[in-house]
Structure formats: structure tokens, C-alpha cells
């Protein structure tokens, strides 16, 4: 399948609360532009919101100024691949964690696949995939 113009997205913003809305909106618009249905777009928005929130809450607890949160998305055949990446402390346990621990289970329920790993530059990388319709409404 040849990729249409604008078939990739890249945004990097400071990991502050406003990043959730900005990156959720960008990912949703990108998925809509690829022809994703409402349920896929809603799933992408929810997963990006949860992943970015995880970065804001957990990635940079020891810094006065938050580091970046990076969103990339690209079309790969019939799948939308979405990655949320930070340069923070990585997947270290924290006894002072402010979250409820529901973000990753929500992402797992919405995405076709989820892989969480250490980012090449340090920090954490969440790679999610979402199946797109094949053009026949499937």
C-alpha cells in the first residue's frame, strides 16, 4: 500500500498538563485523516491521553522543569503505529506514585498491541498499534 501525503506525524512538547490535550488532538486528527473510523479515533485519543499522562506524572519527578514528551504516528499498511516517548527516569518503581495504575490497562483494551520499553535515548517508549479499516468497511 502506498502511503498518502502526510502519512506521518511528529510532535515534541514539554511534559506539562496542556500536552495531554494538544497531543490527543493531534493524534486524533491524524487518525481521522487516514480514514480511521470513530471507534479507532476514540481509541487513539484515549491511549495517547493515558500515555502522555504517564509521562507527566512519572517521567521527570526529580527535575525542576519537565523534559519533553514526544509523539510519533505513522501508517504501516493497515495499521496506525503510535509512539509516546520521554527522556525521563524510565520504568522504575516509585512508592510515591500519584497515579491509580489504570492507564496501561486502558491502553491495552484500546490498542491492538502495546509494547513498553526503554527508549534508545533513555526514558520510556510506549509503542501502540491500531488496526485501520481495509477500505471495504472491515
HUKA-V365849 format. One record per helix or strand. SS is the DSSP state (@ for helix, = for strand). FROM is the first residue (numbers start at 1). TO is the last residue. If there is no record, write none. Layout:
{{SS | FROM | TO} {SS | FROM | TO}}
This chain:
{{= | 8 | 14} {@ | 18 | 33} {@ | 38 | 58} {= | 68 | 76} {= | 79 | 86} {@ | 103 | 110} {= | 113 | 118} {= | 124 | 131}}
